[in-house]
Amino acid sequence: MKEGGGGVIRPWRRTIVALGLLLAAGCGTVHIEVPPGHTVTMLDQDQPASVRIERHVWFALWGGEPLSDNSTLADIREHHLTQVRVIVVQGFWDTVINTVTCYFSFVRRTVIIEGNPG
């Protein structure tokens, strides 16, 4: 088939696709945990929040093992949050850093904790 015909992928294109998938590889779990004895409700996406905490979580083995705190427990306790919204993103700088570190099995995610104290 001709190039661009959609049927055959050239060997160098397979390599580029494989490298691209490798760069995007990785995951990681962030635990939404609440201190014992506290009651916390989840905020909807459009509800306002007065507290915003943004931090980075590192993982080894492409997300299999956390290397830094991957829980919301300390943040909820420290800011006395009774309403919480947790967002995990791979931002621009996470992607830039991961293009190098993912080859060594390390990935980074940005955790955003928003909420209101009670």
PyMOL commands that set and color helices and strands:
alter all, ss='L'
color gray80, all
select helices_A, chain A and resi 11-24+61-63+73-79+92-104
alter helices_A, ss='H'
color red, helices_A
select strands_A, chain A and resi 41-42+51-60+65-66+81-89+107-117
alter strands_A, ss='S'
color yellow, strands_A
deselect
rebuild
show_as cartoon
